[in-house]
Amino acid sequence: MKLSTISIDLAKHVFQVMGFTNTGKTLFNKRLNRQQLIEFMQMQIKCRVVMEACYSSHYWGRTFESMGHNVGLIPAQHVTPFVRGNKNDSNDTLAIFEASCRPFIRFVPIKTMAQQEALILHRLRERLLGTRIATSNQLRGVLTDFGIIFPVGHKGFNEKLIDLCSDESLSETLRWLVNDVYSEYALLNNRIKEIEKKLKSEIERHPLGKVVLSIPGIGYLNASAFIASIGNGQAFASAKDFAVWLGLAPKQFASGNKSIMTGISKRGDQYLRTLLIHGARAMINHAGKKQDALNQWVCQLRERKSFNCTAVATAHKLARIMWTLLQKNSYYTPQIAKEITQ
């Protein structure tokens, strides 16, 4: 019988590989190490290869595509319901195959190396920001016992820290402590700025960078993260699907004739959703200064709703605009607001 699909359960060193015909009959069930997997896949006829979208899946996806295979990555949450019996590598591999046969499964696009490099920079920046916050909070706490209070905010903390480094009224131990923390804090600031500089230069050179940057409320950090995560949005059938994937759509509880809509679902990538909502907040603060249709819509919504509700709704609209422009590969053009006739 002819091989139709290969299902692979990924791991770090050992991989479970199962082959199936187009009728679902199992042809082989092997346990291979990394080198054996590469050699084995090179010998197989070109077919469909399905894997769970998880650790190292994009690397293996690119590797198998270079061999001529048609690769599909399945979101992990869609594989779990198909696991039968005890959890083991064989049952997981079988579940991946069964999930891939479902008609409405949406596969994850394989990311390029450039996309993954950009996302690594974003993750590193997030870790450094967390370390910087922890460093400042710790120093704020320990110096409170000495009657030293720092101003609120990054700028105020940095200025106060510089003043304390040369404060002769402090003991030798405290001055040493402050100078040591200042060196660490300055290093973190420099590393964060270097990463942001790198992200900015990369997104400005990207073909879709100017498209996303033309949208109100979208800066280079947002643009870099979204393009690295979704490309041109080819994985989504519509702007609505993209907004739902971001978790910006309301949750629905429906049964029979009764349907209740609650808060946003918060599904999808939390980092992308956070960036978009922060961009929407910045847009709301300046919406009253502009007269185009989008900013007027934001102002009218703000009059009826709370700030946070307006921010989420604006982020939802920005997500729809982003997907549409990426699909058309065209820049954002402000629309003239329609006059309300009495």
C-alpha positions as CSV (number, residue, x, y, z in Angstrom):
1,M,0.0,0.0,0.0
2,K,1.2,3.5,-0.8
3,L,2.3,5.8,2.0
4,S,0.1,8.9,2.3
5,T,0.9,10.5,5.6
6,I,3.7,10.4,8.2
7,S,2.9,11.5,11.7
8,I,5.7,12.5,14.0
9,D,5.7,13.0,17.8
10,L,8.6,15.5,18.4
11,A,11.0,15.4,21.3
12,K,14.6,16.4,21.9
13,H,16.4,13.1,21.3
14,V,13.9,10.4,20.5
15,F,11.0,10.7,18.0
16,Q,8.0,8.4,17.4
17,V,7.2,8.1,13.7
18,M,4.1,6.4,12.2
19,G,3.1,6.0,8.5
20,F,-0.4,5.7,7.2
21,T,-2.2,5.0,3.9
22,N,-4.9,7.3,2.6
23,T,-7.4,4.9,4.2
24,G,-5.8,5.3,7.7
25,K,-4.1,1.9,7.7
26,T,-0.8,1.9,9.7
27,L,2.3,1.0,7.6
28,F,5.0,1.4,10.2
29,N,5.6,2.6,13.8
30,K,9.2,3.4,14.5
31,R,11.2,5.0,17.3
32,L,14.2,7.0,15.9
33,N,16.9,9.3,17.2
34,R,17.7,12.7,15.5
35,Q,20.1,11.4,12.9
36,Q,18.0,8.3,12.1
37,L,14.9,10.5,11.7
38,I,16.7,12.7,9.1
39,E,18.0,9.7,7.2
40,F,14.6,7.9,7.4
41,M,12.7,10.9,6.0
42,Q,15.1,11.4,3.2
43,M,14.3,7.8,2.0
44,Q,10.6,8.3,2.0
45,I,8.5,9.2,-1.0
46,K,7.2,12.8,-1.0
47,C,4.0,12.8,1.2
48,R,2.2,14.7,3.9
49,V,4.0,15.1,7.2
50,V,2.0,16.2,10.3
51,M,3.4,17.3,13.6
52,E,2.3,19.1,16.7
53,A,3.1,22.8,16.7
54,C,5.5,22.8,19.6
55,Y,9.1,22.8,20.6
56,S,11.4,22.7,17.5
57,S,8.5,22.0,15.2
58,H,9.3,24.9,12.9
59,Y,12.9,23.7,12.5
60,W,11.7,20.2,11.5
61,G,9.1,21.7,9.3
62,R,11.7,23.6,7.3
63,T,13.9,20.5,7.2
64,F,11.2,18.2,5.9
65,E,9.9,20.8,3.4
66,S,13.5,21.0,2.0
67,M,13.1,17.3,1.3
68,G,10.0,17.9,-0.7
69,H,7.4,16.8,1.9
70,N,4.1,18.7,2.5
71,V,4.3,19.7,6.2
72,G,1.4,20.6,8.4
73,L,1.8,21.8,12.0
74,I,-1.3,21.3,14.3
75,P,-1.9,23.5,17.4
76,A,-1.3,21.4,20.5
77,Q,-4.8,22.1,22.0
78,H,-6.4,20.5,18.9
79,V,-4.4,17.3,19.3
80,T,-5.1,16.5,23.0
81,P,-8.8,15.5,22.5
82,F,-7.8,12.7,20.1
83,V,-5.4,11.0,22.6
84,R,-6.9,7.6,23.5
85,G,-5.8,5.3,26.3
86,N,-2.7,5.9,28.3
87,K,-0.4,8.8,27.3
88,N,2.6,7.5,25.5
89,D,4.5,8.4,22.3
90,S,2.6,6.0,20.1
91,N,-0.8,7.2,21.2
92,D,0.3,10.8,20.9
93,T,1.5,10.2,17.3
94,L,-1.8,8.5,16.4
95,A,-3.6,11.5,17.9
96,I,-1.6,13.9,15.7
97,F,-2.6,11.9,12.6
98,E,-6.3,11.7,13.6
99,A,-6.4,15.5,14.3
100,S,-4.8,16.2,10.9
101,C,-7.7,14.4,9.2
102,R,-10.4,16.7,10.7
103,P,-11.9,18.9,8.0
104,F,-11.8,22.2,10.1
105,I,-8.3,22.0,11.6
106,R,-6.3,25.1,10.9
107,F,-2.6,24.4,10.5
108,V,0.1,26.7,11.8
109,P,2.3,28.3,9.0
110,I,5.9,27.3,9.3
111,K,8.0,30.3,10.4
112,T,11.1,31.3,8.5
113,M,14.4,31.6,10.3
114,A,14.1,35.4,10.1
115,Q,10.7,35.3,11.8
116,Q,12.1,33.1,14.6
117,E,15.1,35.3,15.1
118,A,12.8,38.4,15.5
119,L,10.7,36.5,18.1
120,I,13.8,35.5,20.0
121,L,14.8,39.2,20.2
122,H,11.3,40.0,21.6
123,R,11.5,37.2,24.2
124,L,15.0,38.3,25.2
125,R,13.8,41.9,25.5
126,E,10.8,40.8,27.7
127,R,13.2,38.9,30.0
128,L,15.5,41.9,30.3
129,L,12.6,44.2,31.1
130,G,11.5,41.8,33.8
131,T,15.0,41.8,35.3
132,R,15.2,45.6,35.2
133,I,11.9,45.9,37.0
134,A,13.1,43.3,39.6
135,T,16.4,45.2,40.1
136,S,14.7,48.5,40.6
137,N,12.0,47.1,43.0
138,Q,14.6,45.4,45.1
139,L,16.7,48.5,45.5
140,R,13.6,50.6,46.2
141,G,12.7,48.2,49.0
142,V,16.0,47.8,50.7
143,L,16.7,51.6,50.7
144,T,13.4,52.4,52.2
145,D,14.7,51.2,55.6
146,F,17.3,54.0,55.3
147,G,14.8,56.7,54.6
148,I,15.6,56.9,50.9
149,I,12.5,57.0,48.6
150,F,12.7,56.9,44.8
151,P,10.3,58.8,42.5
152,V,7.8,56.8,40.5
153,G,8.8,55.7,37.0
154,H,11.9,54.6,35.2
155,K,13.3,58.1,34.5
156,G,12.9,59.3,38.1
157,F,14.5,56.1,39.4
158,N,17.5,56.5,37.1
159,E,18.1,60.1,38.0
160,K,17.8,59.4,41.7
161,L,20.2,56.5,41.4
162,I,22.8,58.7,39.7
163,D,22.5,61.2,42.5
164,L,23.0,58.5,45.2
165,C,26.1,57.2,43.5
166,S,28.0,60.3,44.6
167,D,26.1,61.1,47.8
168,E,28.8,61.5,50.5
169,S,26.2,61.3,53.3
170,L,25.8,57.6,52.6
171,S,28.0,55.0,54.3
172,E,30.7,53.2,52.3
173,T,28.7,50.0,52.1
174,L,25.6,51.8,50.9
175,R,27.5,53.7,48.2
176,W,29.1,50.5,47.0
177,L,25.7,48.9,46.9
178,V,24.1,51.7,44.9
179,N,27.0,51.9,42.5
180,D,26.9,48.1,41.9
181,V,23.1,48.2,41.2
182,Y,23.6,51.3,39.0
183,S,26.1,49.3,36.9
184,E,23.7,46.4,36.5
185,Y,20.8,48.8,35.8
186,A,22.8,50.7,33.1
187,L,23.8,47.4,31.5
188,L,20.2,46.2,31.3
189,N,19.2,49.6,29.8
190,N,21.9,49.4,27.1
191,R,21.0,45.8,26.2
192,I,17.3,46.6,25.9
193,K,18.1,49.7,23.7
194,E,20.4,47.5,21.5
195,I,17.6,45.0,21.0
196,E,15.1,47.7,20.2
197,K,17.5,49.3,17.7
198,K,18.0,45.9,16.0
199,L,14.2,45.3,15.8
200,K,13.6,48.7,14.4
201,S,16.2,48.4,11.7
202,E,14.9,44.9,10.7
203,I,11.3,46.0,10.5
204,E,12.1,49.1,8.4
205,R,13.8,46.8,5.9
206,H,11.0,44.2,5.8
207,P,8.7,44.4,2.7
208,L,5.6,44.5,4.9
209,G,7.1,46.7,7.6
210,K,5.9,50.0,6.1
211,V,2.4,48.6,5.6
212,V,2.0,47.8,9.3
213,L,3.8,50.9,10.5
214,S,1.3,53.1,8.6
215,I,-1.5,52.0,10.9
216,P,-2.3,54.3,13.8
217,G,-1.2,53.0,17.2
218,I,1.3,50.6,15.7
219,G,5.0,51.2,16.4
220,Y,8.0,49.2,15.4
221,L,7.8,46.8,18.3
222,N,4.2,45.9,17.4
223,A,5.0,45.7,13.7
224,S,8.0,43.5,14.3
225,A,6.2,41.1,16.6
226,F,3.1,40.7,14.4
227,I,5.0,40.2,11.1
228,A,7.3,37.7,12.8
229,S,4.3,35.8,14.2
230,I,1.7,35.9,11.3
231,G,3.6,37.0,8.2
232,N,1.0,38.4,5.8
233,G,-1.8,36.8,7.7
234,Q,-2.1,33.9,5.3
235,A,-3.3,31.5,8.0
236,F,-6.5,33.4,8.5
237,A,-9.5,33.3,6.2
238,S,-10.8,36.8,7.3
239,A,-10.0,39.8,9.5
240,K,-12.6,38.4,11.9
241,D,-10.7,35.1,12.3
242,F,-7.5,37.0,13.0
243,A,-9.2,39.1,15.8
244,V,-10.7,35.9,17.3
245,W,-7.3,34.2,17.2
246,L,-5.9,37.2,19.2
247,G,-8.5,36.7,21.9
248,L,-10.0,40.1,21.3
249,A,-13.5,38.8,20.5
250,P,-16.2,38.2,23.3
251,K,-16.8,34.7,24.7
252,Q,-20.1,33.2,23.8
253,F,-22.3,30.9,26.0
254,A,-25.2,29.7,23.9
255,S,-27.8,26.9,24.3
256,G,-31.0,26.7,22.3
257,N,-32.5,30.2,21.9
258,K,-30.3,31.7,24.7
259,S,-27.0,33.3,23.8
260,I,-24.8,35.3,26.3
261,M,-21.8,37.3,25.2
262,T,-19.2,38.0,28.0
263,G,-15.7,39.5,28.2
264,I,-13.0,38.9,25.6
265,S,-11.8,35.3,25.4
266,K,-8.0,36.1,25.8
267,R,-7.1,33.2,23.6
268,G,-4.1,33.2,21.4
269,D,-0.8,34.9,21.9
270,Q,-0.9,37.1,25.1
271,Y,2.2,39.1,24.1
272,L,0.7,40.1,20.7
273,R,-2.6,41.0,22.4
274,T,-0.8,43.1,25.0
275,L,1.2,45.0,22.4
276,L,-1.9,45.8,20.4
277,I,-3.9,47.0,23.4
278,H,-1.0,49.2,24.5
279,G,-0.9,50.7,21.0
280,A,-4.7,51.3,21.2
281,R,-4.3,53.1,24.5
282,A,-1.7,55.4,23.0
283,M,-4.1,56.1,20.1
284,I,-7.0,56.9,22.4
285,N,-5.0,59.5,24.2
286,H,-4.4,61.4,20.9
287,A,-7.7,60.6,19.1
288,G,-9.3,64.0,20.0
289,K,-6.6,65.8,18.0
290,K,-7.5,64.2,14.7
291,Q,-10.6,64.4,12.6
292,D,-10.5,61.2,10.4
293,A,-13.2,58.6,10.7
294,L,-11.2,56.1,12.8
295,N,-10.2,58.6,15.5
296,Q,-13.7,60.1,15.5
297,W,-15.1,56.6,16.0
298,V,-12.7,56.1,19.0
299,C,-13.8,59.5,20.5
300,Q,-17.5,58.6,20.2
301,L,-16.9,55.1,21.7
302,R,-14.9,56.7,24.6
303,E,-17.9,58.9,25.5
304,R,-20.1,55.8,26.0
305,K,-17.6,53.3,27.4
306,S,-14.8,53.1,29.9
307,F,-11.2,53.6,28.9
308,N,-10.3,49.9,29.1
309,C,-13.3,48.8,27.1
310,T,-12.5,51.4,24.5
311,A,-8.9,50.2,24.3
312,V,-9.9,46.6,23.7
313,A,-12.5,47.6,21.1
314,T,-9.9,49.8,19.4
315,A,-7.4,47.0,19.4
316,H,-10.0,44.8,17.8
317,K,-10.5,47.3,15.0
318,L,-6.7,47.7,14.6
319,A,-6.3,44.0,14.2
320,R,-8.9,43.8,11.5
321,I,-7.3,46.8,9.7
322,M,-3.9,45.1,10.0
323,W,-5.0,41.8,8.4
324,T,-6.8,43.6,5.6
325,L,-3.8,45.8,4.7
326,L,-1.4,42.9,4.9
327,Q,-3.6,40.9,2.5
328,K,-3.8,43.8,0.1
329,N,-0.1,44.9,0.7
330,S,-1.3,48.5,0.8
331,Y,-0.7,51.4,3.2
332,Y,-3.3,52.7,5.6
333,T,-5.1,55.8,4.4
334,P,-7.2,57.9,6.8
335,Q,-10.9,58.1,5.8
336,I,-12.9,61.3,6.0
337,A,-15.4,61.2,8.8
338,K,-19.0,61.4,7.6
339,E,-21.0,64.4,8.8
340,I,-24.0,63.6,11.0
341,T,-27.1,65.2,9.5
342,Q,-29.7,66.4,11.9
